[in-house]
Amino acid sequence: MAWIILLAAGVLEVIWAFTMKQSEGFTKLTPSIITLVTALGSFVLLAIAMRSLPLGTAYTIWTGIGAIGAFVVGILVLGEQASVTRILAAALIISGLVLMKLSTEA
């Protein structure tokens, strides 16, 4: 169950990163509110997942989901560059996340 909660926390992290970009420096009300609510939800879910997952594993997976999710949203939604180098970097992050998951017993 902790892994599902951690996944949800990571998804919320992607949402708050995207809406933070949309808030234009917290100058737009609706995206700013969504950013704050989803950030809080993400932190709460991360804290719950950390009850049974090791700190290093939970935090690494959480930030990795956020990083890869933001990368994909940036490319698919915001039209950011998808160069070979950026994709390779994302693949390395994903491989690190897989190794972190495989090294954790919880």
Helices and strands as residue ranges (DSSP letters): H 2-22, H 29-49, H 55-76, H 84-102
